[in-house]
Amino acid sequence: MKETKIHELSKKCGGKFKLTVLLQKRLLEINRGQRRSDEYDSRTPLQIAMDEIQQGRIFLEAPKAEGEGASMILPMHETIEEE
């Protein structure tokens, strides 16, 4: 993975920590089957999550109340149901 891409994504997210949190949250969802399979061929879940961040399709929302964690916003996500 190129350092420039990580630097670019961390700037878009507001820092490396926020990038890491967002990637972890999205990877959990992808691994649980929540993604749009029609748009992704054989890329890895990490590549998918990084592309979604780059395209502005997912981002972190600041906590609404003290003590809450940041929540992930997925404006364009669908759940793939297992057969």
N, C-alpha and C positions, 0 to 999 in steps of 0.2 A: 504494500500500500504506500502510495507516495505521501511524503510529509507535507507537500503543498496542499494536497486534497484535505488532509486532516486539519491543517491550519485554516484553510478556507472554510471548512464546515464549522470549526470551533468559533470562528469569527461570526458566522451566521447565527450560531446558537447562543452566543454570549460568553463563550469560554469552553475550555476543554472539559471541565467538570459537567457543565450542562449538556455538552455533546455526549459524554459518556452516559449520563442518566437517560437521555432521549434514546440513544442507541439500545441501551439495555431494555427499556420499556417496549420499544418497537420489536426487538428481537424476540422477546417473550411472546408478544402477540403473533408474530409470524410463525414461530415454532408451535403455537397452539392452533394454527390453521387460519388465521385472519390475514388474508391478503388477496389481492386481485390477480388471480392466476392468468387471466387473459393478457395481462401486460408484462408478465415476467416469464421468460423461458427458463433457462438453466442457470441463472445467477444464484449466488449464495444468499442466504438471508441477510448477511451483513452488507453485501453489495446492494440489495434491495433497499434496506433501511437508509444507507448512505445516499442513494439516489433520491429517495423520497425527501430527505432533509435538503439536499442540494436543490431540488425542484420547488421547495417551499410547501410541500404537501403535508408535512407534519412539523409540529413545533411544540415547545413546552409552554404551558400557561402558568403564570405565577400563582402561588398559593392564595386562596381567597381568605383564609383565616389563619391566625397564628397557630403553629404546630402541625399544619397540614403540609404534605409534600406537594411538589409541583405535579400537575397532571398533564398528560400528553393529549394533544389535539390531533385528530385524524380526520380532516375534512372530507377525504375521499376514500374511506375504507369500507370494505364489505367483509362479511364473514363467509368463509368457505366451509360448508358443512361436510363432515366426513360421511362417506357412503357406507 
